[in-house]
Amino acid sequence: MPKSLMHIVKYIFLFQSLFLYFPAATVYGGETPSVPDTRVYFINIKDGQTLKSPFLIQLGLTSEMGIAPALADWPDTGHHHLIIDSPPPNVNKSISNKHVHLHKGQTEITLKLTTGKHTMQIVLGDYSHIPHDPPVVSKIITVNVE
């Protein structure tokens, strides 16, 4: 192979590698399909509940889809994001790092929140932290933290 061609192949490989390491910064569109009737929900917390901080939150997902860590581009899977005191994220963009990412495939987390009322919502994200199409989101709940 000519030296100049090897040089071009090397740069193409380097460019493609960047997309593997930084997919959330380069991928938009919410194109990963969700399975019809999939739901995410809070297992152990209910709307209007009073909680003492810190507290455990358990996140549920119906059996139509499965949990996978971020960057695992497996069919019919995603990972949880917890949106606290914010409006729902843009469904066509990567979910911001200002939200709680359970990117290792976790289904529960212990949170320490300030005293007062807080809203929470679960959003299932695909391998690149973008909501599925259609989005799989929970109802927004409000909790009071003591």
C-alpha positions as CSV (number, residue, x, y, z in Angstrom):
1,M,0.0,0.0,0.0
2,P,1.5,3.4,-0.9
3,K,2.6,5.5,2.0
4,S,0.2,8.4,1.2
5,L,-2.8,5.9,1.2
6,M,-1.7,4.5,4.6
7,H,-1.6,8.1,5.9
8,I,-5.2,8.7,4.7
9,V,-6.4,5.4,6.2
10,K,-4.7,6.2,9.5
11,Y,-6.6,9.6,9.7
12,I,-9.9,8.0,8.8
13,F,-9.5,5.4,11.6
14,L,-8.6,8.2,14.0
15,F,-11.6,10.3,13.0
16,Q,-14.0,7.2,13.4
17,S,-12.5,6.5,16.8
18,L,-13.5,9.9,18.0
19,F,-17.1,9.0,17.4
20,L,-16.8,5.9,19.5
21,Y,-15.4,7.9,22.5
22,F,-17.7,10.9,22.2
23,P,-21.0,9.7,20.7
24,A,-23.2,12.0,22.9
25,A,-21.5,15.1,21.5
26,T,-21.9,14.0,17.9
27,V,-25.1,12.1,17.7
28,Y,-28.6,13.7,17.6
29,G,-32.0,12.7,16.5
30,G,-33.5,10.2,18.9
31,E,-33.5,7.6,16.2
32,T,-33.1,4.5,18.5
33,P,-36.6,2.9,18.5
34,S,-38.4,1.9,21.7
35,V,-40.6,-1.1,21.9
36,P,-44.3,-0.2,22.0
37,D,-46.0,-0.1,25.4
38,T,-42.6,0.1,27.3
39,R,-42.9,2.1,30.6
40,V,-40.5,3.3,33.2
41,Y,-41.7,4.0,36.7
42,F,-40.7,4.6,40.4
43,I,-40.9,1.4,42.3
44,N,-40.6,2.5,45.9
45,I,-41.6,6.2,45.8
46,K,-45.0,7.7,45.1
47,D,-46.2,11.1,44.1
48,G,-46.7,13.4,47.1
49,Q,-44.6,11.2,49.4
50,T,-42.6,12.7,52.3
51,L,-39.0,11.4,52.4
52,K,-36.0,11.8,54.8
53,S,-32.7,12.5,53.0
54,P,-30.7,10.6,52.0
55,F,-33.2,8.1,50.5
56,L,-33.1,5.2,48.0
57,I,-34.9,5.4,44.7
58,Q,-35.6,2.2,42.8
59,L,-36.4,2.6,39.1
60,G,-38.5,0.1,37.2
61,L,-38.7,-0.8,33.5
62,T,-41.4,-3.1,32.0
63,S,-40.2,-6.3,30.3
64,E,-40.6,-5.0,26.7
65,M,-37.1,-3.5,27.0
66,G,-34.0,-4.2,29.0
67,I,-31.3,-2.3,30.8
68,A,-27.8,-1.9,29.3
69,P,-24.9,0.4,30.2
70,A,-24.2,3.6,28.1
71,L,-22.3,2.9,24.9
72,A,-23.7,-0.6,24.6
73,D,-25.7,-0.4,21.4
74,W,-27.8,-3.4,22.0
75,P,-31.4,-3.7,20.5
76,D,-34.3,-2.9,22.7
77,T,-32.2,-1.6,25.6
78,G,-31.4,1.7,27.4
79,H,-30.3,3.1,30.7
80,H,-32.1,5.4,33.2
81,H,-31.7,9.1,33.7
82,L,-33.3,10.9,36.6
83,I,-34.5,14.4,36.0
84,I,-34.7,16.4,39.2
85,D,-36.4,19.8,39.4
86,S,-36.1,20.4,35.7
87,P,-38.4,20.2,32.7
88,P,-38.2,17.1,30.5
89,P,-35.1,17.0,28.3
90,N,-35.2,17.7,24.6
91,V,-36.0,14.3,23.0
92,N,-33.8,14.9,20.0
93,K,-30.6,15.6,22.0
94,S,-28.3,13.9,24.4
95,I,-29.5,14.2,28.0
96,S,-27.4,16.8,29.8
97,N,-24.9,16.0,32.5
98,K,-26.8,18.2,34.9
99,H,-29.2,15.3,35.3
100,V,-28.5,12.0,37.1
101,H,-27.1,9.4,34.6
102,L,-27.3,5.8,35.7
103,H,-24.9,5.0,32.8
104,K,-23.6,1.7,34.2
105,G,-27.1,0.2,34.0
106,Q,-28.0,0.8,37.6
107,T,-31.7,0.5,38.6
108,E,-31.4,2.2,42.0
109,I,-29.6,5.1,43.5
110,T,-29.4,6.8,46.9
111,L,-30.0,10.6,46.7
112,K,-29.4,13.4,49.1
113,L,-31.7,16.3,48.4
114,T,-32.3,19.6,50.2
115,T,-35.3,20.1,52.4
116,G,-38.4,21.0,50.5
117,K,-40.4,20.0,47.4
118,H,-38.7,18.4,44.4
119,T,-40.0,17.0,41.1
120,M,-38.6,13.9,39.6
121,Q,-39.0,12.1,36.3
122,I,-37.3,9.0,34.8
123,V,-36.2,9.1,31.1
124,L,-34.8,6.0,29.4
125,G,-31.8,6.9,27.2
126,D,-30.2,4.9,24.4
127,Y,-26.5,4.0,24.2
128,S,-25.6,7.6,23.5
129,H,-27.9,9.2,26.2
130,I,-30.6,10.2,23.7
131,P,-34.3,9.4,24.5
132,H,-35.7,6.6,22.3
133,D,-38.3,7.1,19.6
134,P,-41.0,7.4,20.9
135,P,-39.5,8.5,24.3
136,V,-39.9,6.2,27.3
137,V,-40.6,8.5,30.3
138,S,-42.3,8.3,33.6
139,K,-44.9,10.6,35.0
140,I,-43.4,13.6,36.8
141,I,-43.8,13.1,40.5
142,T,-43.4,15.6,43.4
143,V,-41.9,14.5,46.7
144,N,-41.4,16.5,49.9
145,V,-37.9,16.0,51.5
146,E,-37.5,16.6,55.3
